[in-house]
Amino acid sequence: MAPHPTPQIHPIPTQEAQERLKRRLQTPKAMAPAPRQRQIQVLSWAASIGLSAYVVLFADFGTEKNCYTPIREWFQEKKSRFWTLSEQEKQDLKDQGKL
């Protein structure tokens, strides 16, 4: 059986087109990303991190335990310790007459 010929999908570039491409690639800023591209990249990273944090800490997966339960319990404990006063802080506020 004879081998099938490989179809050419794209035309072969001319010598002039090849030279133009070489000049473009050899310029110092030819491959540098555009400033807008960097902004979009930073925005996509921020959105990914924010959405991941939401899913891990706040999304409702029902009452059953899941793989996020330990970190959620840790987060709830840290959050409650941050927003509540310790006994020493309560006593200090009572002494100052503010509680």
Helices and strands as residue ranges (DSSP letters): H 15-26, H 35-57, H 69-83, H 87-96
